[in-house]
Amino acid sequence: MTARILEGKVFAQAFREDAQKKAAALQEKYGVQPGLAVIIVGSNPASQVYVRNKHKSCEALGIYSEVIEMPETTTKDELIAKIDALNADVKIHGILVQLPLPEQIAAHESEILERIRPEKDVDGFHPVNVGRLVTGEPGLVPCTPFGCLRMLELAGIPIDGQRAVVIGRSNIVGKPAALLLTANNATVTLCHSKTRDLKAKCAAADIIVAAIGKAGFVTADMVKEGAVVIDVGINRNAEGKLCGDVDFAAAEQKASFITPVPGGVGLMT
Ligand code: GUN
């Protein structure tokens, strides 16, 4: 079997159109323009690209956007004071602190993220929103796993009753992906670096979500014939080329659907 490629740009376009319509409807019905504030501390090059892209997308979709650039030397108290101001700002409905934070405040990440009002926590990282995801109440959900689930849904891929394996237990992708798949009636195994018999677990899966951050980690023998493979990894291989967590060329021969890297999940989020 040769897999159908799930192209990120196609899904990204659908999500943009949806967001644009929702923003226009808010404006028309309530006279409210949705507003997003993104705080970036320091000058991590990848973060700068992500933040610039979010700003451009907001502008294109009719969403008010503020980018707050703070110096590398910003203290925890300075960052918290900025979050407090945005919590109180009526133009701002969503607040996002771009991660990773610089070393001197990274240890305070939880305290910083918990300072964002849960209803403005567009990343879904606040414990209130994490709790809502666990209990199945409506709340804000991390964008990457949410987008992966929407991708499966839009591609018409069944989740209900399927065996899903998530590789990687990060708070940003792995754990919320496992919870969202569970909420959609998949039977989920959340695997990580200490999992025994990882190959066998993957080889039995109908859906694999790879988010471990290791180039080529998922090999062909871990992919069942006809499985769906979602690759969230963004790595550089030995030649410095961008690649995912999945050995794409080999897995493509067995999967029914697969996301490429680059051009898959990254483009969509
Ligand atoms: N850095 C990489 N991914 C993310 C994300 O989804 N949210 C935030 N805030 N920072 C990130």
Residues whose N, C-alpha, C, O or C-beta is under 5 A from the ligand:
A	BS01	GUN	L96 V97 Q98 L99 P100 D123
